[in-house]
Amino acid sequence: MRTIVISVAFAVAAGGGLFSLQSDRGSAEPLSRGTGRPVLVELYQSQGCSSCPPANANINAIADRPDVIALSFAVTYWDYLGWRDSFAKQQFTQRQWDYARYNHLPNVATPQVWINGRTTIVGNNRSQLETAIRVANDPGPALSINAGKISVGAGRAPASGADVWMARFDPRTIAVPIRAGENGGRTLPHRNIVRQLVKIGHWSGSGATFDLPGGQQGLSTTVFLQAGTGGPVIAAARS
């Protein structure tokens, strides 16, 4: 795992335990699973990070599971090491920092996985990833995509409501030959690479419908509700 600055927090995760960050600032319900809805799994990684390929492989392995929405966000901060990540965006780096700041973490690192925006792990250990998915909670309202519309059911909202986000990602396996940097000479397979991330609107507890923006052909779509910038994800769905 590569880290920008020394981190006590991620040393906990690297040691094999779940680093669970439960906060009542965005939680609207008791923390219990049992909804049967998909868990949002976000991987933050870089083609320039030699520690990332095992985490990439774990995300690739769960990409087709119906109980998971796996998204791979490529970050920018290792581009200086000699290889510029072909999928990275500053917006994705900022999203990772949003999680860090919301949860009072001193840094960001790769690889890093966030589970429903509540629990963070390194992501290189498959059994640890499976455990984090299994115990993830999803306390939010009904959420669906149909006929170009996002539908959010009525429910108990966090105190400040929740933002409605849309992500579009490439479901194909994309093999990227890396010609420089820490992974130089390797070809890295990527799946579910996020290409677009857009805030659609805001939900305050009443049933609501939002228009789904048009998108690039060949990309898959997911939507999720997030309780503030860097806060917990309370519902997720895919088309």
Rosetta blueprint (number, residue, H / E / L):
1 M L
2 R E
3 T E
4 I L
5 V L
6 I L
7 S L
8 V H
9 A H
10 F H
11 A H
12 V H
13 A H
14 A H
15 G L
16 G L
17 G L
18 L L
19 F E
20 S E
21 L L
22 Q L
23 S L
24 D L
25 R L
26 G L
27 S L
28 A L
29 E L
30 P L
31 L L
32 S L
33 R L
34 G L
35 T L
36 G L
37 R L
38 P L
39 V E
40 L E
41 V E
42 E E
43 L E
44 Y E
45 Q E
46 S L
47 Q L
48 G L
49 C L
50 S L
51 S L
52 C L
53 P H
54 P H
55 A H
56 N H
57 A H
58 N H
59 I H
60 N H
61 A H
62 I H
63 A L
64 D L
65 R L
66 P L
67 D L
68 V E
69 I E
70 A E
71 L E
72 S E
73 F E
74 A E
75 V L
76 T L
77 Y L
78 W L
79 D H
80 Y H
81 L H
82 G L
83 W L
84 R L
85 D L
86 S L
87 F L
88 A L
89 K L
90 Q H
91 Q H
92 F H
93 T H
94 Q H
95 R H
96 Q H
97 W H
98 D H
99 Y H
100 A H
101 R H
102 Y H
103 N L
104 H L
105 L L
106 P L
107 N L
108 V L
109 A E
110 T E
111 P L
112 Q E
113 V E
114 W E
115 I E
116 N L
117 G L
118 R L
119 T E
120 T E
121 I E
122 V L
123 G L
124 N L
125 N L
126 R H
127 S H
128 Q H
129 L H
130 E H
131 T H
132 A H
133 I H
134 R H
135 V L
136 A L
137 N L
138 D L
139 P L
140 G L
141 P L
142 A L
143 L E
144 S E
145 I E
146 N E
147 A L
148 G L
149 K E
150 I E
151 S E
152 V E
153 G L
154 A L
155 G L
156 R L
157 A L
158 P L
159 A L
160 S L
161 G L
162 A E
163 D E
164 V E
165 W E
166 M E
167 A E
168 R E
169 F E
170 D E
171 P L
172 R L
173 T L
174 I E
175 A E
176 V E
177 P E
178 I L
179 R L
180 A L
181 G L
182 E L
183 N L
184 G L
185 G L
186 R L
187 T E
188 L E
189 P E
190 H E
191 R L
192 N L
193 I E
194 V E
195 R E
196 Q E
197 L E
198 V E
199 K E
200 I E
201 G E
202 H E
203 W E
204 S L
205 G L
206 S L
207 G L
208 A E
209 T E
210 F E
211 D E
212 L L
213 P L
214 G L
215 G L
216 Q L
217 Q L
218 G L
219 L L
220 S E
221 T E
222 T E
223 V E
224 F E
225 L E
226 Q E
227 A L
228 G L
229 T L
230 G L
231 G L
232 P L
233 V E
234 I E
235 A E
236 A E
237 A E
238 R E
239 S L
